[in-house]
């Protein structure tokens, strides 16, 4: 690790208030390639280098969860050649990176409809999940064939089935129970969402989970995103005040206000 990298990581850790869960919408691969007169797949290839660097940096920082929006439900509508290449790239990447995931104590997880993927892609991912299941460091969550609305509908269907079977009553349904039926059950909600390429939308990603997530939009295409950009986003996050619907005075009361609230 370079000296500048060590210094920045030490400063981020010393500042404290690191996000437990970072989610990233990795946008701009195609535009990165087009800008250089290259085919779209070249952007996807270079984007893998960004993933590798960001995963390693998050593991070193002690981030608990990193969720990457890898392939959405809507992405199946893209040209067949591009989709086929992306599925093949996933297989190659998992096989190539599994040793580094093990070295960095990374636990690979998948959210979405894994059954939608080609058999060879699904089996490679399942193999990666199995090999890293006992790792205790960073949880790397890949959102594949994922859609936020679809996730919510799946949760509703599971809860409805339990209600019909008499396992729960309508009065039992609250935010906690609903969250337990999402793909991300057991994981903390994202603290920080990073979106590359400058687009200002959430693109059907973690719709329930991002109710109070801090958002940071970067005018950088994903293949150009590296740990320096990650550190920039985290530094901005550390300076923000997360109020969760409250006002600053409630979070930071004066001594007299604190005594009044206690009474």
Secondary structure, 3 states (H helix, E strand, C coil): CCHHHHHHHHHHHHHCCCCCEEEEECCCHHHHHHHCCCCHHHHHHHHHHHHHHHHHHHHHHCCCEEEEEEEEHHHHHCCHHHHHHHHHHHHHHHHHHHHHHHHCCCEEEEEECHHHCCHHHHHHHHHHHHHHCCCCCCEEEEEEEECHHHHHHHHHHHHHHHHHCCCCCHHHCCHHHHHCCCCCCCCCCCCEEEECCCCCCCCCCCCCCCCCCEEEECCCCHHHCCHHHHHHHHHHHHHCCCCCCCCHHHHCCCHHHHHHHHC
